[in-house]
């Protein structure tokens, strides 16, 4: 599902979209059913036998059942409830040293064998145009194994009425607190993915994700001026228990903002958003200039995503992927020098496909590689990238880093961003203490609009809430803030990071890449961090 389709479907854009093109509509009851594992193994064996018989030296088979549900409301109305399913098989082979891929929604043995043979034919045709054979890093077969997102409550099994009642209650509370308009949505994903390969792996995975976005608008009827605030939740790799708010997951931040950890109080966030949007109507506009920025993880996750996660994808570095604002300034010569200072020595950033609760957490990637964790930036120095099986040799790695993904059985898997996270500071430090040392700064919460150049070097980021800091104290909200960065200069300006107590996850359901385009879900963890002397512009003046 493309981000633009979701915006249409959620009523935040051009109106309701009845059924996305990527799936068939199903009854809600079907969202909790599964395919028989024995059937999937037999079909995988059929595909691998057919592929080898036609000359493939390697074959992997992905049998996927992709389930989506979203419930969309506005004020006191339900705008849409959508349940979809997409099921099929994708078969990837190497023949004559070259990749081939074919897919089918028909799960009969004959159709699967036919798709496997077609993949081999495509590989052989492709081989006539290639000059270098695929070098596939070895991956040991793991036999028959399974992995599942550790959920407490399957969101798909929760009755729609309960979800509707939650959302309409959230909307009513926001209106009562002063909102003029409010949208709220529940979006749930279940990926049932089976992977088999001629390496000897048969891997069955059950992956769950949830997101509860909201948007509150306040209008000054006298002037016609309006302000918005999006929810401060994060999409998570969890079940419906994410919405069972726990007191210990509530963070009351300096300035009055409240943010959340591994559970989310959607009702309380909507009420706070209504109050804050009314305050935003009266907030003064920022004066452009240099400021010390205190960035909450609800804002910093996107900056990490765009200025670290994407430029350290190896295919972008090599120039293989130039869509969606690729390639990358972080070229191999910088890594080979072993001393390229990407950031200050306060900064260590890791890639991690195992992080509990994250969107990217899986047991095995879509090449059957067991997932793990590795450093990208250590003490400010660039030390690694993100690579998959046919890229590992370029970095001199003996194995893939396990970050291969396809968004559908019908899509060929390729290198995608792992969870990329800023590590907490080692010294004891909380946001209130960090702010005491800021003479002229801005404290920023939430994801806003952004732009970034083709090499991920120059960028600009907004936010949802902005608090002015003067002489170590927050003086109140300001508006129309965006900060500009050059990636290495920005990360080298990082002067302090709060400790583990403040560490939280943000993320996106719609990370776009590739041609044809695919989307993936990825998280980014961080504690609140300070960046000194960053250029801030006034977006109202820029637009004017």
N, C-alpha and C positions, 0 to 999 in steps of 0.2 A: 504494500500500500504506500503510495507516494504521499509526501507531506501535504501537497496541494489538495489531494483527494480527501485526506483527513480533515483539513480545514473546511472544505465544502461540507463534508458529512457532519461535522460538529456544529454547523450553524454559525461559525465564526467568520465565514467568508461569503461565498456566493449562494448560500442556501443549501438545502438538504440534498444529499446524494443518496439515492435509495439503496443501491447495492454496488459496492466497489467491483471493478472489473476482474479482480484477481481471485474471486471465489464465488461459490454458489451459496444461495441463501439456504439455511437449515433451521430446524426447530431448536429452541434452546436446550431441550433435553438431549439432543445429539452431541452437544459440546462436551459431555463427560464420557463418551464412548471411545474405544480404542480399537486399532487393528490387532489381529492375532499375531504374536511374535513369531510363531511357527510358520505362518503364511509368509511373513516378510523374509524369513531366512530362506525358505524354498524359492521365492522369487529372486532373491539376491544370487543364490547359487545358479539359478537358471541363466541370469544375465551374465555372470562371470564365465560360465561354461561356454555360452554362445560367443562371447567376446574373445576368449582364448582360441576357440575353434576357428575364428576368422583371422587370427594372427596378432591379437593384442598381447603385449608383454606385461601389461598391468591393467587392472580394471578396478574401479570402485563404484559402488551402487548406493544411492541415497533414496530411501523410501520415506516420504514425508507426508504428514497430515498436519496442516497448518490451520488452526482455529482462531477466530477473532470474534470478540463481542464488544460493541460499544453502545452505551446508553447516554443519550444526549438530551439535555434540558436547557430551558431558558425561562427565567422567572418562575411562573407557576405552570408551565407547560412542558410536556415531553415532546421533543422535536423528532426523535427517532430512536429506535432500538434495532440494531443490526447484528445478526449472527451469520457468520460465513465459515465455510470450510473449503480447503483446497487440498486435494490428495493426488499423489502421483509418484513417479520414479524418475530420477535423473541418473544417467550412466556416463561416467567419464573413463576414457581409456588412453593408453599410450600404444601406438602402433607406428612402426618405422621411425621411432624416436620422437613422435609428435603427438600432441593432445588432440583428442576428438571427444565430442559430447553430443548426447541426444537424450530426449526426455519423452515421457508418455503419461497421460492421465489414465490409460487403460492398464489395469493391474492383472490382466490375464497372463498366463505363462507365455503364450504365443506373442503377445504384444511386447512383453518385456524382452524376450529374446530378439525380436525384430529391432527394438530400439538399441540393444547392445550391438548388433551387427551394423546398424546405421552409424553408431558412434565410431566403430572401427573404420568404416568406409570414409567418414569425414576426416579421421586422423590421417589415413593414407593419402587422401587428396591434399590435406594441409601440408604433408611432408614434402610435397613437390616444391613448396614455396619457402621452406625453412632451410637455414644453413647450419644450425646448431641443435643437436639432440637435447631433449629434456634430461636434466640431471636431477634425479629425484632422491632427496636425502632418505636414508633408510629409516623405517619406522617398524618396530617389532609388532607382530600380530598379538592381540590380547585375548583371542578366543571370544567366547560369548560373555559379555558384561553389560551392565546397565547403570545408568546414572539418572537422578531426578533432582530438580530444584527442591530443596528442603522446605516445603510449605506446610503450614498448619491447616489452612482452609482453602480448598480449591475454589477460586473465584467463579469458575464456570458453573459450579454446583449451587451457588447462592441464588435464590429466586429473584427474578427480575423486579418483582414488586418491592423487595427489600432495598434493591439498588435505587429504584425510582424514588422511594420514600426518603432515602438518604439524601439524594441530590435535591429534591424539592424542599426538603427541610433546610439544607444548606442555603438554597436560594432565598427562602423566606427569611432566614436569619440575617442574610446580607441586606435585604431590602429593609428590614426592621432597623438595622444599624445605620441606614442612610444611603445605601446604594440606589442608584437610579435604574441600573440594568445589571443582570448577572447571568452568565453562562456557566454550567458545570457539566462535567462529562466523566464517565468511567470507561476506561479502555482496558481490555484484558486480552492477553495472548497466551495460547498454549501451542508450542511446537513439539509435536511427537515425531522424533527423527530417528530413523534406523540407518546405520552405516555398515557396509560390509566391503571388504577389499580382498584382493588376491594375496595380500600380506598375511591374511589369516585372522582378521578382526570381524566380529559381529557385535555391533554396539547399539544398544537401544537406549534412547534418552527421552526424558519427559521434562520440558522446559516451560516455566511459567513466568510471566511478567505482568505488572499492573501499573496503571497510571491514572491519576485523578486530577486532571487540570481544571482550573476555574479561572474566570476573568470577571472582575467587578468594575463597573463604570459609575462615576458620579458626575452629574451635570449641574452646573450653576445656571438655573433657569433665567436669571436676570441678564447674564452676559452671553449665554450659550456656550461658555467655556466648559470643557469636560476633561477628566483625567481617568486613567485606567490603572489597575494593578492586577497582574496575574498572580495565581496561587504560588506559594513558596514550597510546594511539595516537590519530590523527585520521583520520576518513574523508577520502579524497583523490580528486582528479580525475586519476587515474593508472591504469596497468595493473598487472599482477602484479609488476612490478619494485619496487613499493613494499615488498614483503616480502623483497627482497634487501638485507638490512641492510648499511649502509656505516658504517665507523668515524667518518667526519666528520659523520654525521647523529646521532650519539649525544652527548647533553648531560648531563654529570654535574654535578648541581646541589648547592649547599650543603645539608647535612642528609642527603645520601645518596640522594635521589631521582634517577632517570635518566629523561630524556624524550627525544623523538625529533623529527627534522625531516622531510625528504623521503623517508626510508626508515624501516623499522620492524623491530626485532628482537623479534618476538612471543614467542619462547622466553625471551629474557632478561627481558622485562617480566613474564612469568608467574612466573618464579623470584623476581624482586624483589617482586612482589605477594604471594607466599606468605610471604616473610620479613617484609614490612611489616605484613601482617594479623596475624601473630603478635605483632609489637611493639604493634600497636594494642590488642590484648587487655589489655596492661599499662599503656597510656598513661593519664595522669591526665586528668580532665575539665576543660575550660576554665573559668576564672573569668570571668563576664560583665563587660563594661566596654568602655572605649574603647581601641582598639589602632591602631597603625600597621600596615597590611596590605601585605605583599609578595606580589603575585598573579602566579603563573606563567601563561603563555599557555594552558596546559591548563585553567586555571580561568577566566581573564579573558575567553576567547572567548565564553562564555555570557552574561556580564554585558554585553559589547558588543552581543551579539545582541538581548538583551531591552530594554536601556536606551538604545540608540542606533539599532540597525538597525530595529526595529519602529516606534518613535515617529517616525522620519523617513520612513516610507512615506507618500506624499502622500494616498492614499485614506483612511488612518487619520486623518491630520491633518484632512481635510475632513469626517470623520464618515461616509464612504461604507462603511467597513469597521469593524464593531463586534464582530466575532466574535474568538475566541481572544485575549481580553484586549485588545481595541481599545477606545478610539480613541487619542488622543495628547494629552499636555500641551503638545507643541511646536507650538503653533498659529501660523497665518500671521502674526499681528501681531508675534510674537517675531522671525520672520525679516525682516519688513519694517522693523523698527526698526534692522536692520544692526548692532546692538551687544548682542544677547542673549548673555550669557556662559553657555554650556552647560557649559563646563569651564575649567580653568586654562589659562594660555597655553602650558603644556607639551604640550597635547593638540591634535593634528590627526588627524582621522578621515576616511578616504576610502571611497567606493564604487568598486568595480572589478570589472568582468565579464571582464577579460582576464588576471587574475593566474595565472601558470603553476602547475599542481598543485592549484588550488583547485576546490571542488565546483561553483562557479557559472561557471567559465570556459567560454565559448562564443564562436564568431566572430560570430554574429548571434542576437538574441533571437527570441521567438516571434511578433514582428510584422515580422520581416525587417530590423530596425534593427541596424546594425553596432555592436558593443559598445565600451565605453570606460571611462574612469576620471574621477571628479570628486570635489571636496572636499565633504564634508557639514559638518564642523566644522573651521575653520582658526584655529590659535592660540587655541583655546578659544571662538571665536565661531561661532554657527550661521549658515551661509552658503547651504545648499541642502537639497533633499529628494531623493527618488527618484520619478521620474515616467515615464509611458509616453505613447504618441502622443495619446490623447484627453484627457490631463491637462496636456500641456506648456504650452498657452496660459494656464493658470491661473497659472503661474510666469513668464509672459512669455518662455518659451523658444521658439526657432525650430525645435527638433527634440526628439524623444524622447531620453531618457537610456539607452534600450536595456535595460530591466529588466522585460520582459514574459515570462511563462512560464505554461505549462499542464503539469500532471503526466501528461497522457494525451492521445491524439488525441480522446478522447471528452469532454474537459474544455475549456471555453472559457478562453482565455488572459486573464490579468489581471496587475495590477502585483504583482511579488514582489520581495523583498529581494535586492539585489546582494550580493556579497562586501563586507562592511563591516569595515574594519581600522584599528586604531590604529597610527599611524606611529612608527617607532623614534625614540629620542632622538638628538639631534645630537652631544652630548658623549660621549666615551668612557666607558662605564659597563657593568659586568657585575653579575650578581646578588650575587656575593660582596662586591663593593665596596659595593653598595647596602645590604646588610644591616649593614655596619659602623657605619652612622649611625643604626640603629634601636635605641632604648633599651627599648621595650616593644611588641613586635609579634608577628605571626603570619604565617608563610610558608605559602601555600596552593597545593596542586596538585589538578588534576582536577575534573571536573564532578560536582556533587552535586545534591541536591534544591533546588528554588527555588519562589518564588511572586512574583507581581507584580500590581499593581492594573490597573484598566481603562484608565487613562491613561498607564501606563508610568512612573509617578512614584515610587511606593513599592514596594520590592522586598526580597527576602531570598534569599541564596544560600549554599549549603553547598559541600562539596568532597569529595575523596577522602583526601588526606593533609594534616595540619596540624602545623607545627613551631613551637614557641615560640621567640621571639627575646628575649634579655635582654642589654642593654648591648652590642649589636653582635655577639652570638654566639648560635648555635642551641643550645638546651639539651636538645632531644629532642622526641619526638612528644607531642601532646595530642589530645584527642578532643572530639566533640559541639559542633563549631564551626559557626555560621552568622553571616554579617554582613548587617546591615540598611542600606539606602540610601534616600535621596531623590535621584533621578537628578542634578539639577544640583549639589547639595551634594557628592555623591560624586565626580563628575568634576572639580569645582573643588578637591577635596582631593588631586588627583593632583600629587605634588611631584617625581617623578623617573620617567624611563623609560629602560630599558637600550637600548643601541645596536643597530645592524643585526645584529651577530654573534649576538644572542640571539633574533632575530625568527623566529617559528614560526607555523604555521597550525593552528587548531582548526576544528571545524565540526559540523554536524548533517545527517543524512540525512532528518530528519523535522520540517521546519519547517511547522507547520500554519497554514492561513489559508483564509478563504472559506466560503461556504455555497451549495451543497454543498462540504464540505471538500476541500481539496487539500493535498498535501505537496510541498515542494521541498527541494533539497539546497543548502546555502550554507556558505561558509567565512568565518572571521574571523581575521585575522592580528594579532599583537601581539608586543612584547618584554615581559619582566617589568617590572611597574610598581608604584610605591609610592603608597599612599593613606593620608593621615594622619588620625588621630582618628576612626576608623570604629567604630560601635557593633557589638559582638559579643555574641550571646546563647548560652546553653548549651541545645542542642536536647534533651538528655536531661531537663533540668529543665522545659523548655517542654512536652514531651510528658507529663511526669509530672504 
